[in-house]
Amino acid sequence: MINILLFAICQIPLTHEGDIQAVTGDRVKDLDQALPAMMSELHINTAGFALIKSHQVQWQRQFGQQSPGVTADAKTLFNVASITKTVTAETVLRLVAQEKISLDEPMSAYWVDPDVANDPQHVKLTPRMALTHTTGFANWRYFSDDGKLKFIHEPGTTFGYSGEGIRYLTTFIEKKLGVRFEELVVSLVFEPLGMQDAFVSVQKAIFPRIAKPLDADGTFYGYYCHPSGYCRQEGDFSPTGDMVITVSDYAKFFLASMRGEGLSQELQEARNRIHVTAYDIDCKGANDVICPKSVGYGLGWNLSEWEGGRCIGHSGSDWSMVSLAYYYQNSGDGLIIFFNAPNKAGIAGMVEALKLLDPDSPKLLEYLARRDRGN
């Protein structure tokens, strides 16, 4: 089913190419005052920002506390939730570029999850379906009554955001190549880009550097822990979430992905076009933001398209974190925003941050809708 988001706010001309106002002069001082004030009002614990102009980081800031009594700085690690999937996607695409795997080969040749072994639809699953979120799986198997993985749509036919699909893909790659996927992330992405402050598995040694997750009451449940009591353990790797990273290192990665490093031109073009529509947007009645004509997924990345422009990026959200990274393809301008905050505060903060940093942003539409519906 295609969701329709309705917005009674403004819409700028459809030919807008997408750019972001530079942060120079008085604007630096204005933002240095306005952003911490917003964080204080909304009870956002920690924030990291980077603004990209013409494919270069022009401005970067960290605000708030890394932990009580410790001021956030350039070495602070942020849990970026589902933005982790962008690193997973680029790792997969580099394997495709090296002809280690194919986007359209059947994953069943090397991996079949026991839960779907008796469903003949499993033979249809391909890496492309996982990256475009068309595997037919729910986001997580524990959403089902029996806690088992199952198809809720025929593979390859319908968009359905799925962490299970990404995990299925990385397990397939491990089985085919005989290498842990975490090692591939490090060797194909982190090491070539000089990313020494990015971690995709639980490592207790770095806990003091992680922006401390607190709920709305200020309760700390532990690093990599959930209020329900579940905690991830030392060495646990996830390809779908919980990467911790500095703003600077994510900017390195983001700029490399913007340039298409490690990918052929053909693969870049495939990554950067919509393969499946996620939802439609109706922007009736207004004129101050970019209103996409289509929103969906390329190969691992979320895309918004309008006449004359395209926005490429990803977001992340969990109980104590809200993150967003995107860029305009034509201008090479972009934003990275990481919040360590209770989810509702982080969503509200994203609305205010976008109003300050990129008030034309098509992402503002999405966060206004999420704020208004409470998630």
C-alpha positions in Angstrom: 0.0 0.0 0.0 1.3 3.5 -0.9 1.0 6.0 1.9 -0.1 9.5 1.1 1.3 12.4 3.3 -0.8 15.6 3.3 0.8 18.9 4.1 -0.9 22.3 4.5 2.3 24.2 4.2 4.0 25.9 1.3 5.4 24.7 -1.9 8.1 26.4 -3.9 8.4 26.2 -7.7 8.9 22.6 -9.0 12.0 23.6 -10.9 14.0 24.4 -7.7 17.4 22.7 -8.0 18.1 22.5 -4.3 20.8 24.4 -2.4 21.5 25.5 1.1 22.5 28.9 2.4 26.1 29.2 3.2 27.1 29.5 6.9 29.5 32.5 7.0 29.8 35.8 8.8 26.9 36.7 11.1 25.1 33.4 10.2 27.8 31.5 12.1 27.1 33.5 15.3 23.4 33.3 14.8 23.4 29.5 14.5 25.8 29.2 17.4 23.1 30.9 19.5 19.9 29.6 18.0 20.8 25.9 17.9 21.8 25.5 21.5 18.7 27.5 22.5 16.5 25.2 20.5 18.2 22.2 22.1 17.6 23.6 25.6 14.0 24.3 25.0 13.3 20.8 23.5 15.6 18.9 25.9 18.0 17.6 23.3 21.0 16.2 25.1 23.6 16.2 22.3 23.7 17.3 18.7 26.2 17.2 15.8 25.8 19.2 12.6 27.7 19.5 9.3 26.8 21.6 6.4 28.1 20.8 2.9 28.5 23.4 0.2 29.5 22.3 -3.3 30.8 18.9 -2.1 32.9 20.3 0.8 32.2 20.6 4.5 31.8 24.3 5.1 30.6 24.3 8.7 30.5 21.8 11.5 29.4 21.9 15.1 28.8 19.8 18.2 26.6 21.1 21.0 25.4 19.8 24.3 26.9 17.2 26.6 28.5 14.0 25.6 27.6 12.8 29.1 26.8 14.7 32.3 29.6 17.1 32.9 31.4 16.3 29.6 31.0 18.8 26.8 30.4 17.3 23.3 33.3 17.9 20.8 34.6 16.6 17.5 35.5 13.3 19.0 32.0 12.6 20.3 30.5 9.4 18.9 26.8 9.5 17.9 24.6 6.4 17.5 23.0 7.1 14.1 20.4 4.3 14.1 19.3 3.4 10.5 21.8 5.7 8.8 24.0 2.6 9.4 22.3 1.1 6.4 24.0 3.6 4.1 27.4 2.2 5.1 26.0 -1.3 4.5 24.7 -0.3 1.1 27.9 1.3 0.0 29.8 -1.8 1.1 27.4 -4.0 -0.9 27.7 -1.8 -4.0 31.5 -1.9 -3.9 31.3 -5.7 -3.9 29.0 -5.4 -6.9 31.5 -3.1 -8.6 34.3 -5.7 -7.9 32.0 -8.4 -9.4 32.1 -10.3 -6.1 28.3 -10.4 -6.1 25.5 -9.5 -8.6 22.5 -7.3 -7.8 20.2 -9.8 -9.5 21.6 -13.2 -8.5 19.3 -15.4 -6.3 20.3 -15.3 -2.7 18.9 -18.8 -2.2 22.0 -20.3 -3.8 23.9 -19.5 -0.6 21.4 -18.6 2.1 17.8 -19.4 3.0 16.4 -18.4 6.3 14.9 -21.4 8.1 11.7 -19.5 8.7 11.0 -19.2 5.0 12.6 -22.4 3.7 9.2 -24.0 3.0 7.9 -20.9 1.2 8.9 -21.2 -2.5 8.9 -17.4 -2.8 12.4 -17.4 -1.1 14.0 -18.3 -4.5 13.0 -14.9 -5.9 15.0 -12.9 -3.4 17.9 -10.9 -4.8 20.3 -8.3 -3.4 18.6 -5.6 -5.5 15.3 -6.4 -3.7 17.0 -6.0 -0.3 18.6 -2.7 -1.1 15.3 -1.3 -2.6 13.2 -2.7 0.3 11.1 -4.9 -1.9 11.8 -8.3 -0.3 8.3 -8.6 0.9 9.4 -8.9 4.6 8.2 -6.8 7.5 10.7 -4.5 9.1 11.4 -7.1 11.8 10.2 -10.6 12.3 9.2 -10.0 15.9 6.4 -7.8 14.6 4.5 -11.0 13.7 2.5 -12.9 16.3 4.8 -15.9 16.2 8.0 -14.0 15.9 9.0 -15.7 12.7 10.1 -14.3 9.4 7.5 -14.5 6.6 6.5 -12.9 3.4 3.8 -10.3 3.7 4.1 -9.3 0.0 5.4 -11.1 -3.1 9.1 -10.4 -3.4 10.0 -7.6 -5.9 6.4 -6.2 -6.1 5.9 -3.7 -3.2 7.9 -1.3 -1.1 8.1 -2.3 2.5 11.0 -0.9 4.6 12.7 -3.9 6.0 15.7 -4.3 8.3 15.2 -8.1 7.9 15.8 -7.7 4.2 19.1 -6.0 4.8 20.2 -8.7 7.4 19.2 -11.3 4.8 21.4 -9.7 2.3 24.5 -9.4 4.5 24.1 -13.0 5.7 23.9 -14.1 2.0 27.2 -12.2 1.4 28.9 -13.8 4.4 27.8 -17.2 3.2 28.9 -16.6 -0.4 32.3 -14.9 0.3 33.2 -16.6 3.6 34.0 -13.3 5.2 32.3 -11.6 8.1 30.4 -8.6 6.8 31.9 -6.3 9.4 35.3 -7.1 8.0 34.1 -6.1 4.6 32.8 -2.8 5.9 36.2 -2.0 7.4 38.3 -3.2 4.4 36.1 -1.7 1.7 34.9 1.5 3.3 36.4 2.5 6.6 40.1 1.9 5.9 40.1 3.3 2.3 38.5 6.5 3.6 40.6 6.8 6.7 37.6 6.5 9.0 39.1 5.8 12.4 36.1 7.0 14.4 33.4 4.7 13.1 32.3 1.5 14.7 29.6 -1.0 13.6 29.9 -3.4 16.5 29.7 -3.1 20.3 33.0 -2.2 21.8 33.1 -1.3 25.5 36.3 0.5 25.2 34.6 3.4 23.3 31.6 3.7 25.6 32.9 6.9 27.3 33.0 8.6 23.9 29.4 7.8 23.0 26.8 10.5 23.5 25.0 9.1 26.5 21.4 8.0 25.7 18.9 9.2 28.2 15.1 9.0 28.2 12.8 11.9 28.8 13.2 11.5 32.6 17.0 11.4 32.3 17.2 7.6 32.9 20.2 5.9 31.5 19.6 2.2 30.7 23.1 1.5 29.4 25.0 1.9 26.1 23.3 -0.2 23.3 20.4 -0.9 25.7 16.7 -0.4 25.4 14.2 0.7 28.1 12.7 -2.8 27.8 15.8 -4.2 29.3 17.4 -5.7 26.2 21.2 -4.8 25.7 23.4 -5.7 22.9 26.6 -7.5 23.9 30.3 -7.0 23.3 31.3 -7.7 19.7 27.7 -7.8 18.5 27.5 -6.4 14.9 24.5 -5.0 13.2 24.3 -4.0 9.5 21.0 -2.1 10.1 21.5 0.2 13.0 23.6 1.3 16.0 26.7 2.4 14.2 28.5 5.0 16.3 30.5 7.6 14.5 31.8 11.2 14.7 30.2 13.9 12.5 33.6 14.2 10.8 33.9 10.6 9.9 30.3 10.4 8.6 31.0 13.5 6.5 34.1 11.7 5.0 31.9 8.8 4.1 29.0 10.9 2.8 31.3 13.0 0.5 32.8 9.8 -0.9 29.4 8.4 -1.6 28.4 11.7 -3.3 31.4 11.3 -5.5 30.6 7.7 -6.3 33.9 6.4 -5.1 34.5 2.8 -5.8 31.5 2.6 -8.2 31.1 2.6 -11.9 29.1 5.4 -13.6 26.4 2.8 -14.4 26.2 1.7 -10.8 26.1 5.3 -9.5 23.2 6.0 -11.8 21.4 2.9 -10.7 21.9 3.8 -7.1 20.7 7.4 -7.6 17.3 6.7 -9.2 14.1 5.7 -7.7 13.4 1.9 -8.2 10.3 1.8 -6.0 8.0 4.5 -4.8 7.7 4.6 -1.0 4.8 7.0 -0.7 3.1 9.9 -2.5 3.1 13.4 -1.2 0.2 15.9 -1.6 1.5 19.5 -0.9 -1.8 21.3 -1.6 -2.0 24.9 -0.9 1.4 26.3 -0.2 4.8 27.7 -1.5 7.9 27.7 0.8 9.3 24.2 0.6 10.4 21.8 -2.1 7.5 19.4 -2.8 8.7 16.2 -4.3 6.7 14.6 -7.0 8.1 11.2 -6.0 9.7 9.7 -2.9 11.2 6.2 -2.9 14.4 4.1 -2.7 17.3 3.7 -5.0 20.0 1.1 -4.1 20.1 1.5 -0.4 19.4 5.3 -0.3 16.2 7.3 0.1 15.4 9.7 -2.8 13.1 12.6 -3.3 12.6 13.9 -6.8 10.9 16.9 -8.3 11.2 18.7 -11.7 14.8 19.9 -11.9 16.1 18.3 -8.7 16.8 15.3 -6.6 17.6 14.8 -2.9 19.5 11.7 -1.8 20.0 10.6 1.8 18.8 8.5 4.7 17.4 9.0 8.2 17.5 7.1 11.4 15.4 7.0 14.5 15.1 5.0 17.7 14.0 5.7 21.3 17.0 7.9 22.1 18.3 9.1 18.7 17.2 10.9 15.6 19.6 11.3 12.6 19.4 12.7 9.1 21.8 13.1 6.2 21.0 14.2 2.7 22.3 16.2 -0.3 21.0 17.9 -3.4 22.4 16.1 -6.4 22.6 19.2 -8.6 24.3 21.6 -6.2 26.3 19.2 -4.1 24.9 20.9 -1.0 23.9 18.8 2.0 23.3 18.4 5.7 24.2 16.0 8.4 22.2 16.2 11.7 22.7 13.8 14.6 20.6 14.1 17.7 21.1 12.2 21.0 17.7 12.8 22.4 14.4 11.1 23.4 12.7 10.4 20.1 9.8 12.9 20.3 12.2 15.6 21.3 14.6 14.7 18.5 11.8 14.7 15.9 10.7 18.2 17.1 14.3 19.3 17.1 14.7 18.1 13.5 11.8 20.3 12.4 13.4 23.4 14.1 16.9 22.6 12.9 15.8 22.3 9.3 13.9 25.5 9.6 17.2 27.2 10.6 19.6 25.4 8.3 17.6 24.5 5.2 14.0 25.9 5.3 13.3 24.8 1.7 14.1 21.2 2.5 11.8 18.4 1.3 12.7 16.6 4.5 11.0 19.3 6.5 7.7 17.9 5.2 8.4 14.5 6.5 9.5 15.6 10.0 6.5 18.0 10.3 4.2 15.0 9.6 6.1 12.8 12.1 6.1 15.5 14.8 2.3 16.0 14.3 1.5 12.3 14.5 3.9 11.8 17.5 6.6 9.5 16.0 
